[in-house]
Amino acid sequence: MTATKATNIIIKLTQEGWPADKINEFIVFIETHRPSEDEAMGILKK
C-alpha cells in the first residue's frame, strides 16, 4: 500500500470516529493478511 493510500484511509477512519489504535490494527491487518479463497467466500456468505 502506498503512503498516500494509507494516509487517506487514516484520514477517513479518523473522520468516522475510529480511535488511533483501531486504525493501526486495521492498517496492519490489510497489509499482512492474505485470505484464502475459502475464507473470503465464507465471509461473503454471512
N, C-alpha and C positions, 0 to 999 in steps of 0.2 A: 504494500500500500504506500502510496506517495505521501509525503508530508502534507501536501495540500489536501488530500482526501482525509487524512487523519484529523487535520485541523478543522475541516468542515464538519466532520462527524462530532468532534468535541464541541464546537460552537452550537450545533443544532441540539445535541443532547442536553447541553447546559441550559439552553433556552427552554427546553421541555421540562426542566427541573431535576434532571439526573444529578446525583452527587458525584463529586470527582472520583471517589473510589470505585463506584459502579461503572463510570465511563472507562476508567483504566482497565478494569476487569473485562469489559466488553471489547476494547481495542485488542487486548492480549488474546482473547478468545478468537476473534476473527482473523488475527494474524497467524495463530498457531494451530487452530483446529482444522483438521482435514476429515470431513464427514464421509462416511461410506454411502453408497447409493441406498442401501437398506435403511440407514439412519435417516437420511433425507426423506425417503418415501414414508417412513413411519411418522415423522413429524408432520408431513403434509396431509396425512390421512386423519390426523386428530381434529 
